[in-house]
Structure formats: C-alpha cells, structure tokens
Amino acid sequence: MATISREEVAHLARLARLAVTEDELDTFAGQLDVILQAVAQVGEIAAVDVPPTSHSVPLTNVFRDDVVQPSLLREDALAMAPDTAEDRFRVPRILDEEA
C-alpha cells in the first residue's frame, strides 16, 4: 500500500492555499496515510454483488397525494393582513441589496 509523502502533502497544501509548517507536513502526512488506508480497506471489503447506494435503507416517499380542496379566497386571506400591496402580503425589507 502506497503512503502519502511530505511532498504530496505540501503540494495539496499549496493547491488548497494552506500555510503549513514543516512539523505539520509530517503530522498531516501520517494522518492522511491513515485515512487513505481506511478508505482502501473499505474498498477491499465492498462486494461486487452489492450495488452502490446513497443510503443504507431504501427510501420511500412519505408525502400524500395532492388533492384539490377548497381554500380561502385571496381577498379573505389578505383581509386581516396588516399591510398589502398588489394583492400580496407586504412585509418589511430584510436585505439592503436591490433585487
């Protein structure tokens, strides 16, 4: 199993624009090597007959079917609003930027 070198860690640090000391290069090289070994172990265990998945259990949609039902008229909904404009609720601006 290949290990990650100090030079590779230094290269990765430069790409990520991270300032690392010489001592940190040694520390990170050891830590990254442990991580890479763990990932390689998982890769060895993965069976060919097991398809890759994003979740360990199947996901099902728990939403109900859409059913059209009577609702409030726009005028009734806006009648109790403290402020309206152009048939909509009017609320205070929370962002300083122009839309």
C-alpha positions as a Markdown table, in Angstrom:
| # | Residue | x | y | z |
|---|---|---|---|---|
| 1 | Met | 0.0 | 0.0 | 0.0 |
| 2 | Ala | 1.4 | 3.4 | -1.0 |
| 3 | Thr | 1.9 | 6.0 | 1.6 |
| 4 | Ile | 1.5 | 9.7 | 1.1 |
| 5 | Ser | 4.7 | 11.7 | 1.1 |
| 6 | Arg | 5.6 | 15.0 | 2.7 |
| 7 | Glu | 6.0 | 16.4 | -0.8 |
| 8 | Glu | 2.4 | 15.3 | -1.8 |
| 9 | Val | 1.1 | 16.9 | 1.4 |
| 10 | Ala | 3.0 | 20.1 | 0.6 |
| 11 | His | 1.5 | 20.1 | -2.9 |
| 12 | Leu | -2.0 | 19.6 | -1.6 |
| 13 | Ala | -1.5 | 22.4 | 0.9 |
| 14 | Arg | -0.3 | 24.7 | -1.9 |
| 15 | Leu | -3.4 | 23.8 | -4.0 |
| 16 | Ala | -5.7 | 24.5 | -1.1 |
| 17 | Arg | -3.7 | 27.7 | -0.3 |
| 18 | Leu | -2.9 | 26.5 | 3.2 |
| 19 | Ala | 0.2 | 27.6 | 5.1 |
| 20 | Val | 1.7 | 24.6 | 6.9 |
| 21 | Thr | 4.9 | 24.3 | 8.8 |
| 22 | Glu | 7.5 | 21.5 | 8.4 |
| 23 | Asp | 6.2 | 19.8 | 11.5 |
| 24 | Glu | 2.6 | 19.9 | 10.2 |
| 25 | Leu | 3.7 | 18.3 | 7.0 |
| 26 | Asp | 4.9 | 15.3 | 8.9 |
| 27 | Thr | 1.8 | 15.2 | 11.1 |
| 28 | Phe | -0.6 | 15.6 | 8.1 |
| 29 | Ala | 1.2 | 13.0 | 6.1 |
| 30 | Gly | 0.7 | 10.5 | 8.8 |
| 31 | Gln | -2.9 | 11.4 | 9.4 |
| 32 | Leu | -3.7 | 11.3 | 5.6 |
| 33 | Asp | -2.0 | 8.0 | 5.3 |
| 34 | Val | -4.2 | 6.5 | 8.0 |
| 35 | Ile | -7.3 | 7.9 | 6.2 |
| 36 | Leu | -6.2 | 6.5 | 2.8 |
| 37 | Gln | -5.5 | 3.1 | 4.4 |
| 38 | Ala | -9.0 | 3.1 | 5.9 |
| 39 | Val | -10.6 | 4.0 | 2.6 |
| 40 | Ala | -8.6 | 1.3 | 0.8 |
| 41 | Gln | -9.8 | -1.2 | 3.4 |
| 42 | Val | -13.4 | -0.3 | 2.7 |
| 43 | Gly | -12.8 | -0.7 | -1.0 |
| 44 | Glu | -11.4 | -4.2 | -0.4 |
| 45 | Ile | -14.5 | -5.2 | 1.6 |
| 46 | Ala | -17.1 | -3.9 | -0.9 |
| 47 | Ala | -18.6 | -6.9 | -2.6 |
| 48 | Val | -19.1 | -7.0 | -6.4 |
| 49 | Asp | -22.7 | -8.2 | -6.0 |
| 50 | Val | -23.7 | -5.3 | -3.8 |
| 51 | Pro | -24.8 | -2.2 | -5.8 |
| 52 | Pro | -23.6 | 1.2 | -4.7 |
| 53 | Thr | -26.2 | 3.1 | -2.8 |
| 54 | Ser | -26.6 | 6.6 | -1.3 |
| 55 | His | -28.5 | 5.2 | 1.7 |
| 56 | Ser | -28.2 | 2.0 | 3.8 |
| 57 | Val | -32.0 | 1.5 | 3.7 |
| 58 | Pro | -34.4 | 2.1 | 0.9 |
| 59 | Leu | -36.2 | 5.5 | 0.9 |
| 60 | Thr | -39.9 | 5.8 | 0.2 |
| 61 | Asn | -41.9 | 8.9 | -0.5 |
| 62 | Val | -44.0 | 9.7 | 2.6 |
| 63 | Phe | -45.9 | 12.6 | 1.0 |
| 64 | Arg | -49.6 | 12.2 | 0.5 |
| 65 | Asp | -51.2 | 12.6 | -3.0 |
| 66 | Asp | -52.1 | 16.1 | -4.0 |
| 67 | Val | -55.9 | 16.6 | -3.7 |
| 68 | Val | -57.6 | 19.8 | -4.8 |
| 69 | Gln | -59.6 | 21.2 | -1.9 |
| 70 | Pro | -61.4 | 24.4 | -1.4 |
| 71 | Ser | -59.3 | 27.1 | 0.2 |
| 72 | Leu | -59.6 | 30.8 | 1.3 |
| 73 | Leu | -60.3 | 33.4 | -1.3 |
| 74 | Arg | -57.4 | 35.8 | -1.8 |
| 75 | Glu | -59.4 | 38.7 | -0.6 |
| 76 | Asp | -60.3 | 36.8 | 2.6 |
| 77 | Ala | -56.7 | 35.8 | 3.3 |
| 78 | Leu | -55.5 | 39.4 | 2.7 |
| 79 | Ala | -58.4 | 41.0 | 4.7 |
| 80 | Met | -56.7 | 40.5 | 8.1 |
| 81 | Ala | -53.1 | 41.3 | 6.9 |
| 82 | Pro | -51.5 | 44.4 | 8.5 |
| 83 | Asp | -50.3 | 45.6 | 5.1 |
| 84 | Thr | -50.9 | 44.5 | 1.5 |
| 85 | Ala | -49.7 | 45.7 | -1.9 |
| 86 | Glu | -50.7 | 44.4 | -5.4 |
| 87 | Asp | -52.8 | 41.5 | -4.0 |
| 88 | Arg | -50.0 | 40.2 | -1.8 |
| 89 | Phe | -48.8 | 40.4 | 1.8 |
| 90 | Arg | -46.4 | 43.3 | 2.3 |
| 91 | Val | -43.6 | 42.7 | 4.7 |
| 92 | Pro | -40.6 | 44.8 | 5.8 |
| 93 | Arg | -37.4 | 44.6 | 3.7 |
| 94 | Ile | -34.8 | 42.5 | 5.4 |
| 95 | Leu | -32.0 | 42.8 | 2.8 |
| 96 | Asp | -30.2 | 46.0 | 1.9 |
| 97 | Glu | -29.5 | 44.9 | -1.7 |
| 98 | Glu | -31.7 | 45.8 | -4.6 |
| 99 | Ala | -33.4 | 42.8 | -6.2 |
